[in-house]
Amino acid sequence: MNPESSPSSPGRRTIRRILVVGGGTAGWMAAVALARISGNGTTEVALIESDEIGTVGVGEATIPPILAFNALAGIDEAEFMRRTQASFKLGIEFVDWGALGDRYVHPFGPIGMDIESVPFAQVWLRANAEGFATPLRDYNLSTVAALGNRMCLPSPDPRTVLSSLKYAYHFDAGLYARFLRDVAESRGVTRHEGRIADVVLDTGTGHVAAVVTDDGRRLEADLFIDCSGFRGLLIEGAMQAGYEDWSHWLPCDRALAVPTRNVGPLTPYTRSTGRDAGWTWRIPLQHRTGNGYVHASAFTSDEAALQTLLNGLEGEALAEPRALRFVAGRRRRQWIGNVVALGLSSGFLEPLESTSIHLVQAGISRLLALFPDRDFEPLLAAEYNRMMQLQFEQVRDFIILHYKATRRDDTDFWRYVGAMAVPDSLQSRMDLFRATGRVFRLDDELFAADSWLAVLLGQNIQTRSWDPMADALPADMLRNRLAGIRDVIARTAGAMPAHEAFLKQYCPASL
């Protein structure tokens, strides 16, 4: 048998060594997922990081697909939540986005339910126009539970409304990376400590042959995963991928972050508040609250941004604010040769919809689906780049929607984003919704139609029409069905325990 071949696939040159370059959330997520491949008895997985280099901490708020990643990794939920000081998240509350004084929730889970095979959104639009619908938030269990500070696990019985509850987490990104490191190392991943001083390319293929540490160690691999952060040490520094700048649509290019002591009830939702030149976040964890201000340097000074952040804090600051700089966009190619970029190395979209960790997860899942051998068939990289480009663009459009769909004109920043031209892909969706009340999406698109609906209606985008099938339903029947949906959701949420009490019973934090 050819020693270069896999015993299970004669003739195939199986990847023998994978090196993840960089730790943090992205690096250790990749290491945990790729450790599954080492079960073939041939492939070894290693990671190199330096304790001297701090990590940005990719996100502290997540969206429901992270449950699938944890399940894939065989992670016990309660243990994970204890180790990361996590709380539950049922959605995001947006304050002062559509207009000053406006509030709405982008929730997880379905909004309402189809009535006589007519989509609920179309029924609600008709009922709202005729004056007998209450606000959209009343028809989603995650929203009602979130605003009541209630939480429990969903029911496995699909016949119950409680089965519609969808959730994600808030957690400490540093603790999450530490937790994943323990999981990865327990599954055979080798960690190397050190700073990378040089990248060696193979003169024949142009692939990365090895990285060299500042103390002279040479680490070779067949496949390199670049999780080196914004600098993109391999994907940009060595492979020169190029960067597609989206800052004309997403002008925020700075962030300040600071933790504070918890005050008040531990809310099971993230809050995003529109400010003069961007927006602030509030993310409650068991041991502290994460706060930050994402802003555009063209519309505010560093000093004014810092004051905006500090003025909005609800609790005592536990550290000095940390500053980050970024350019919204993505690498033109995220897989080149034998290098695949994940996390900040692959691109950056502001965390308005908590998508940073999901984009890491999406990259990992696509890499596993298209996993190469040492011949690195170019078609695999081309397909990966196509899929990740589409994923980034879909998330980009959804984030831009929040800015474009505003009536605020109180500052230069809001006047700019409200008037700017947006990608054709987004403009066509907005135009279709205004004209018909309908939202269409690709089957594998991240954000569901109800997510688009929540933001479009939450920011008061008005529709001129709706599905004519909704007009065929008797008004009295609709009133009763809508009232019934509201009632069962309110009763179900009311019977749930308080979020904080449920956390203490289910996963009390431990450091």
N, C-alpha and C positions, 0 to 999 in steps of 0.2 A: 504493500500500500504506500502511496506517496505520503511522506511524513508531513507535507504541507497541506494535506487534505483533511477535512473533517471526517471522522470515522462514520458518521451518520449520513454524510453527503459526499460520496467519493468525487474527487475532482474539484470540490469547492474549497477555496482558500479562506478558511474561517479566521475572523478577527481574533488575534491572540491577546493583544493588550489594548486596553482603553485607558486613557489618562484624562481625567477631568481637571482642567486648569482653573483654579479658583474655588473657594468654598462658598460660604453664605447659603442663603436659601436655595438659589438656583443650583449651585454646585452639589449640595448634598441631596437635593431632590433627584438630580441626575444620577448621582452615585447609587442611591437606594434603588431606583428603577433599573439601572443597568446591571446591578448586582444579580438580577434574575437571570441574565444571560450567562453569568459565570457558572450556572448550573449545568452548562453543556460539558464541563470538565476541561475545556480548552481555553476559555477566555478569562483573563484576569482584569480586574478593575482597580484603578488607583486614583487618588486625588492629591493634588498639591495645593497648599495654601500657606500663607504666612500669618502668624499671629501679629506681626508688626503692621500688617495692612488691614485697616478697618473695612468692614463691609457696609454697604449702603443700607441693607435690610430691605429686601424687596417686599414691601407691603406688610401691613399688619391686619388688613381686612381682606376677606376672601369672598368667593361666590360658590354656589353649591357644587360645581364640578370637583372641588377639592375633596369631597367625600369619596369620589371614585378613585382619586389618586391614593388616598389613605387606604382604601379597601384593596387596591392593587398591591400596595406595599405591605399588606397584612398588619396594619397599625390598629391597635386597640384605641377606640375613640376616647374613652374616659382617661386612660393613661396619657395619651397625647395631650388632652386638654389640661390635665394636672401639671404636666411637665412644662407646658408653654404658657401657663397662667391665662388660659383662653376663656372667652365668653362666647355666647351664641350670637349669631347675626341673622336677622330675618329680613333685612332690606336696608335701604339708605333713605334717610329723610333729607330732602332738599329744601333749604330755607333761602328766601330772597333771590331766587333764580329767574322765574318768569317775570316777577316784578317785586319791588320791595314790599314785604309783608306777606308774600305768598309762601305756602308750605305744602309739600306733597311728599308721598313716599313712593319710591320705586321698590316694589316688594318682590320677594321670591314666591314662586308658586302661581297657580292660575288665578285669574280674576273672574269670579262668577263661574257660570257653566252654561253651555249651549241650551237654548230653550226651543223645543220643537225643531231641532236641527239647525236653528239659526244661531250664528256665533254670538256669544254674550255681548261683545263690544258693540255689535250692530243693534242689538236690542236696547242696550243702555243708551246709545246715542239717540235713538228714537224717544225713549222714555224721558231722557234728560231734556230734549227739545220740547216735549209736551208737559214737562213740569212735575212728573211723578217719580223721578229717580233721585235717590240721595247720592252724595258724593261717591266717586268710584272706590275710595278706600274702604267703604263699608262691605264690599263684596269680595274681599281677599282676606283669608284667615291670617296670613303672615303680617299684614298691615295692622289689623285690629289687635292681634296679640302683641305686636311690637309696641304700639302706642299705649297699650295697657301694661307694658313691662311684664308680659306673661311668656312662659316658655315651657314646653315639654317635648318629648320626642314624638314624631308622627306615628299614627296608627298604621299597622300593616294591613288593615282591613280596607280595601278600596271602596267599600260601600259607605264609609264614614267621611265626614268633612275633615276630620283630623288627619286623614291620609294625604290631604292636599298641602299640608304644611311642609314648606321647604326651608332649609336653613344652611348657613355656612358658619364661619368662625371669625372672631377677632383673636389674634394671638401675638405674642412677643416674637418678632421675626428672628432675633438673635437666639432665643431659647428654642425656637423651632429648628433652626439650623443645627444647634447642639444636639437636640433630640434625634434628628435625622442622622447625624454623624454616628451616634450610638447604634442606631438601627443598621446603618451601612457597614460599620466595622464588625458588628456581630454576624454579618453575612459575608465576610471575607474581603471587604474593600480595604485596601492599604492606604493609609494617609502618610503623605510626605510633608514635612515642614520645610519651608524655604521660600525665598524670593527668586523669581525668574530673571536672569540677567541677559539671556540670549535665546533666540529661536533658530534652530538649524533646519534648513530646507534640503530636501533631496534634489540634487542637481538634475536627475533624470526625469522625475515625475513632477517636480514642483510642489510636492506634498511636504507637510511638516514631518521631519524625521525624528526630532527630539527637541526638548527644552533643556536649557542648562541653567542651573542655579548659581547664585552669586558666590557659593563656596565650591563651585566646580563640578557638582554632580550632573551627570547627563541622564535624563529620563527619556527613554524611547517608548514609542507606542505605535500602533497601527492606526488607531482612531483617536482624535483629540476633541474634547468637548470644551469649548471656550466659555468659561463663566467668570472671566476676568473683570467684568464690570464695564463701565462706560468706555474705557480705553480700547476694549476689544483687542487685547494683546496679540491674539492669533488671527482672528477673522479680519481685522483691519490692519494691524501692524505688520503681519506676515503675508496675508493673502490679499490685502488691499481690496476689500469687498465694495467700498464706497458706501455712502449714506444718503438716503432720501429724506430731505429736510421738509417737515410738515409744519414748521412754525408759523407760516402765513395763515394757517387755519387754527393752529393751537399755539398762540403767542406766549403762553406761560412758559418761562424758562428758568425759574428759580423756585426753591422751596425752603422753608424754615420748619424745623421740627423740634418739639420739646415735650417731655412727659410731665404730667402733673398728678398730684394726689387725687384720688377719687372723691367726688362729692355727690350727694344725692343718690338716687337709685341707679343700679347698674343696668343701663338700657340695652336691650337686645337689638340694637341697630346702630349703624354709622350715621353721623350727621355731617352734611356738607352745606356750608353757609356761604352764599355769594358775598364777596367783599369788593372794595373799590377797584382793585386791580387783579382779581382772581377769586380764590375761594379758600376757606379754612376747613380742616377736617377735625372731627372729634371721634375717637375710637376707644371705647371703654373696655379695659381688661380687668382681670380679677385684682391685680396688684397696683394698677395705675391707669391713667387715661392718656392715650396718645393724641397729640395735637399738632397741627401744622398749617402752614399758609403756602399754598401754591399760587405764584403770582408772576406777572409779566414785568420784567425790568424796564421795558420801554414805557410803562405807564405808572411806575412808582419808584421811589428810591429805596435803597436797602434800609435806611433808617426808618422810613415811613412803614415799610413792610414789617419790620421788627415790632414797631409800636402797635400796628394792627393786630399782630399775633398776640402780643402780651395783653392788650386790652380785652381780647376775647376769651382769655383763660378763665375757667371756672374754679380751678383749684390752685394750690401752691405749686410752683414750678419745682421739679426735682433735679433739674440739670440746666446747663446753659443751652440756649437754642443752637441747633446744628444746621448749617447752611449747605444746600446742594445746588448745583448748576446742571442744566441739561438742555438738550435740543430735541424737541418732539420729532419722531420719525423712526425709520428702521434701516437696517443694512439692506443694500440692494440685493445681496445674496447672503443667506444665512448658513448655507452649506456650500463650501468650496473644497474640492479635493477630499482630503481626509479630516477636515475641520468643520465642526457644527457649532454654531453659536447659540447659547441659551441665556435667558435673562437679559440684563442690561447690555451685554455684549451684542445682542441681536437687534436691539432697538429700545425705544422708550416712549410710552404713552402715559401721560399723567394719570395718577391713581383715582380719578374721579369715580369710576365704576368698579374699582377694586379688581382690575384685570391683570395686574403685574404677575402675580403668581400663576394665574390661569394661563398666560401666554407661555410661561415656562413649562407648565404641564402639557399644553398643546404641542409644544415643540418636542417634548419627550415622547409623547404618544405617537406622533408622526414618525419620529426617528425609529422607534421600535417597530412600527408597521413597515418601514422602508429600510430596515437594517441591512447594511452592506456586508460584503466580504472584502478581502484585501485587494480585489480588483477594482473596487469602487466604481461600479457601473454609473456613468454620468447621468443616465436617465433617472436614477434614484434621487440624486441631488436636485435635478431639475424639477421633479415632481414635488419634492419637499419644499423647495423654494416657492413654487407656485401656490401650494396650499398655505404656507405660512404668510406669503404676501396677501392672500385673500383674507386670512384670519386677522392680520394687522389692520387691513383696510376696513374690514367690517367693524372692528372695535373702534378704530379712528372715527368712522362716520357717526357711531352712536355717541361718542364723547363730544364731537363737534355739535351734534344736535342740541345738547344742553346750552351751548353758548348762542347758537344761531336762533333758537326758539326763545328769545327773550324780548320783553318790552321795556327793559331797563334802558334809560338814557341819561342816568344821573352822573356818569363819569365817562371820560374818554375811552376807557377800556370797554365798557359795555356798549357804547355807541359803535366802536370798531367791530366787535364780534357780531353785533346784531345786524350790521350792514354788509359784512364781508360776503364775498362769493364763496360758495361751498362746493365740494366735489359733486359732480353730476350724479353719482350714485346716491348721494344723500338728498340732493335737491329733488330728484324724481320721486323719492319716497315721500318727502314732505308735500310735494304737489299732489300726489295721488291721495294722500290722507286728507288734505284740505278739500279736494274735489269729491271724494267718495266715502271717506271715513274708513277706508280699508288699509291694512298693513299686510304686505306680503314679504316673505323671507325665504332664503334657501333652507333646505331641510337640515343641513348640518351647521347652520349659523348659530353663533353663541347665544345671542340675545333673542328670546322668544318674542312673538308678536305682542304678547301682553306687556313685555318690557318697553317696547316702543310705544305702546298705547299709554302706559303710565306716564312716560316723560312728555309725549306730545300733548296729552290732555292735562297733565299736571302743570305744564307751562302755557296752558290756555291757547293751544293751536286749535282754531275753530274749523269745523267741517261744514261743507255746504250740503252734504247728503249722507246717506247710509244705504245699506243693502235693502232693496225694495221688499225682500222677503220679510223683513222686520215689520213692515207696515201691514202685512197680512195677518198678524197676530192680534187677537182681541185685546183691547186696552185693559179691561178688567182682569183678564187672565194674567197679563203681564204684571199688573200691580200686585196681584197675589203672589206670583212666582218670585218677583223681586223682593217682596216683603219676607217671603219664606227663606230665601237665600240669606238675607241680612240677619234674620232671627237666628238661624242655626249657626251662623258664623259667630254672632255675638255671644250666644250661649256656650259654644265650644270654647271660645277664647276666655270667657269669664270663668270657666271651670278649670282652666290651666293654672298651675302654681306660679307664683312670682318668679321672675327670671333668676334673681339672686338666690332665692330659696332653693330653686331647682339645681343651680350650680353647686351649692353647698352640699346637697344630697348626692348629686351625680358624680361630680369631679372636683372636690375641693383642691385648690392649688397647693402644690408643695414644691419648694425649691431645693 
